[in-house]
């Protein structure tokens, strides 16, 4: 059998393919994105990028109702968006199997919060599996489809950054063609009105009991929940990443109950394990879900009194809590400057932000690469909540503070985020006679998650040409009479346009349009050059916050601007910042 | 054998992921269990990035903690200083002499420490320093600095050099094989 060293996300995609999945719809979100990217390489699976996670979930659920094995993937906060269909899909159940992968981000490598998606599994009464490495990503994805059909429920597959983005070995198998099952009209099952839902809820509660029995028995035989007895002084109960950290830290000095199914949790299995060991310790990143379950069962456990609810764990976290081992290492003795992520050299967002700078604006921000503009030296963001909140949040801010405030405030939102959930906010502004100015930063790609096509750039997930959303026409259609398009590298025109639109007591949409500098199709200019005769070292250019621009000490002893030619793509935003005409086009 | 730990550190966009991919492939060929943990998403935008490579008979955790790395491969001096505590005492640090100023330094809000590598040399570590960017340029392109550093690390990995050459040949795009092998050789000799 062929073994491959692959990412957890690629292993999920492989598992889907092997399970005979027919339909996949997702919205990108770190750390879940690559699952669907890998799926798109399989010609025997239909795949698509949806405008948002709710749509993706509903497409997958519709496909499952139609008899296909279907799948959707999202990050933890994406499941909030898809929560509405999830909770009722749980009542309805499936025809073809359906699995939804949700990737948590403990430590917030690339997220705005650290929520624990197991809460959604419990609240929606949906079963959830949690793999701990790539082999389990593939295996659990496959098992989840069999169980989804057997127990008549969508299944959740919980991932996390260190599972999704770690490579480990996977045995590759062949695809099992399942085909599409027959669809029969069944109003009692598929139409959720109060009369039907009352019956459905009864079935959901019965299903949870059946799944608990499964977790206690068959799940052990199937290798989903596993018990490893070694020394019995300490008994660890853990799942996913927390299990591998504990196993690494304690080796055979502890016994382990590893839970591959985290909702519903087993009962008898946990009670039996607790009887065998002297002390039960629950190791779990984020919230105390397994611990609370144990306490409900009347089992004495230690969990959050030893381990934090915050951030990522590691083997060191477990060692610090449970052993006397101390790490031995050397350190650098001086302060080490932080290296925060920054907008890339040549990023079109920099031009827009630089144009807005100095206008004294309240900037209602959103989720994407451009959130990096919140940091110094641009410092051009006042708020950032969730996908789409810039538009609706700005409207609320302006309603509260009046029309004069509206002349000093804008929303900034990327093209993909706007399609995801900015449009409804736009409608709200127009419908309710608002006067806000919304700026769409249209860089023709979903950037932060690593370049995915989206409905505004005219390309499908496979890169095939398709229709694209006409942002200008869309804004007019919902009632925005003022629609302008600017090139963010033209600082003066951008500035003037924003000023004009802010002065109007009507809503305006400004599209700041220029493709992402990292797109392969973008042609770059030669690096800009510094005229050392003209540069006086005033540092004004450093305010654009470009990683390709700094100052160095010259032979004269003066500190002057210097361009990193390996990074600079000649966008010229820094030249706009120079009052002495010291930065010019290169050749 | 006990698990060996290699940390690859640098600045987002420097090409740290190719080096870890090649290593992972090689250790699998040698019959080891392997885990490689990467960072995607926001940190890739010019931030400090780290990749963990672990191999041995059985690897559980995908991450490496302070005092656990046998080897650190660093693409940039400041990152060498930042990740130094992850090295075992007496471990090997392979550092490029490249300097990339982070935004707080560009803005004059923080100072880039002077003579970083000279100060690290005084510690209980084995330091190999090389100008990977310059060597890469002499091989043909700045893009293969990662292969130069891999070449330098291979001397400490106890796996036959020819094995690495085969792996590079079968992994990088055909057009870039010769340049990458030249870069590998320059790093190996450094």
Interface residues (C-beta under 8 A of the other chain):
Chain A: X3 X5 X7 X30 X31 X33 X34 X109 X110 X133 X162 X165 X166 X167 X168 X169 X241 X244 X245 X247 X248 X314 X315 X316 X327 X328 X329 X330 X331 X332 X333 X334 X335 X336 X337 X338 X339 X340 X341 X342 X343 X344 X369 X372 X375 X376 X377 X448 X449 X450 X539 X542 X545 X547 X549 X550 X551 X566
Chain B: X11 X12 X13 X24 X25 X28 X33 X34 X35 X36 X37 X38 X39 X40 X41 X42 X43 X44 X45 X46 X47 X48 X59 X60 X61 X62 X63 X65 X66 X67 X68 X78 X79 X81 X82 X84 X85 X86 X87 X88 X89 X100 X101 X102 X103 X104 X105 X106 X107 X108 X109 X110 X111 X112 X113 X116 X119 X120 X123 X124 X125 X142
